[in-house]
């Protein structure tokens, strides 16, 4: 259901979906459903994915997409012993508010191996890692 709502590319439908998801057992569950749907769209429904990224603010406060992606990278790499600021870092782009993710080659491989295709596409879109 979540994927078909995202495919509609309709803000009102997305708001109705979020209202429906409030019946789930907690905010983490809502975030998980939304992230899984966004990652699926990244892999299988590029038009819907592009719309979601362009309208990411509509997912808030249930999902702060860039914050989720940042935490995902930091946690995934920390679990493999990588240290932010040493093997990888985020930098603010001078011409925008977007973050750029810089990875050493070895760390890039580690991250790639610990992501689904949809997660990788999302990280690439948000942080320009490819």
C-alpha positions in Angstrom: 0.0 0.0 0.0 2.8 2.4 0.9 4.5 1.9 -2.5 1.3 2.5 -4.4 0.7 5.8 -2.5 4.3 6.9 -3.3 3.7 6.0 -7.0 0.7 8.4 -7.0 3.0 11.3 -6.3 0.2 13.1 -4.4 1.0 15.0 -1.2 -2.6 14.6 0.1 -2.4 10.8 -0.4 1.0 10.7 1.4 -0.4 12.7 4.3 -3.4 10.2 4.5 -0.9 7.3 4.5 1.1 8.8 7.3 -2.1 9.3 9.3 -3.0 5.6 8.7 0.5 4.5 9.7 0.1 6.2 13.1 -1.8 3.1 14.1 1.5 1.2 14.0 3.2 0.2 17.3 5.6 3.1 17.3 7.5 5.8 15.4 10.4 3.3 14.5 7.9 1.1 12.8 6.5 3.9 10.7 10.0 5.0 9.8 10.9 1.4 8.8 7.8 1.1 6.5 8.5 4.4 4.8 12.3 3.7 4.4 11.5 0.3 2.9 9.0 1.8 0.5 11.5 4.6 -0.6 14.2 2.0 -1.1 11.9 -0.2 -3.2 11.0 2.8 -5.3 14.7 3.6 -5.8 15.2 0.2 -7.3 11.9 -0.4 -9.1 10.0 2.9 -9.5 12.5 5.7 -10.4 9.8 8.3 -11.1 8.2 7.8 -7.7 11.7 7.8 -6.1 12.5 11.1 -7.7 9.2 12.6 -6.5 9.8 11.3 -3.0 13.3 12.8 -2.8 12.0 16.1 -4.2 9.2 16.1 -1.6 11.2 14.6 1.3 9.9 17.2 3.7 6.4 15.7 3.3 7.7 12.5 5.0 8.5 14.5 8.2 8.4 14.2 11.1 7.9 10.4 10.7 10.9 10.2 8.5 13.7 12.7 8.1 15.2 11.1 5.0 18.6 12.8 5.1 19.0 12.3 8.8 18.0 8.6 8.5 20.6 8.2 5.6 23.3 10.0 7.6 22.7 7.7 10.7 22.6 4.6 8.4 26.0 5.4 7.0 27.6 6.3 10.3 26.2 3.2 12.1 26.9 0.8 9.2 30.5 1.9 9.0 31.1 2.2 12.8 30.0 -1.5 13.1 32.9 -2.3 10.7 35.4 -0.3 12.7 35.4 2.8 10.5 35.7 6.2 12.1 33.9 9.3 10.9 36.5 12.0 10.1 39.2 9.5 9.4 38.0 6.9 6.8 34.9 8.8 5.7 33.4 12.3 6.2 30.4 14.4 5.3 31.0 17.9 3.9 28.5 20.7 3.4 28.4 21.7 -0.3 29.3 25.3 -0.7 26.7 25.9 -3.3 23.8 24.2 -1.5 22.6 22.8 1.8 23.3 19.2 0.6 25.9 17.0 2.3 28.6 15.3 0.2 29.9 11.9 1.5 33.6 11.3 1.0 34.7 7.7 1.4 38.1 6.0 1.1 38.0 3.2 -1.5 38.0 0.5 1.1 35.3 2.1 3.1 33.2 2.6 -0.1 33.4 -1.1 -0.7 32.4 -1.9 2.9 29.4 0.4 2.7 28.4 -1.0 -0.7 28.5 -4.5 0.7 26.3 -3.5 3.7 23.5 -1.9 1.7 20.7 -3.1 -0.4 20.5 -1.8 -3.9 17.8 0.6 -2.9 19.7 1.9 0.1 22.8 2.5 -2.1 20.7 4.4 -4.6 19.2 6.5 -1.9 22.6 7.3 -0.3 24.0 8.1 -3.7 21.1 10.4 -4.5 21.3 12.2 -1.1 25.1 12.4 -0.7 26.5 12.0 -4.2 28.8 9.0 -3.4 28.9 7.6 -6.9 
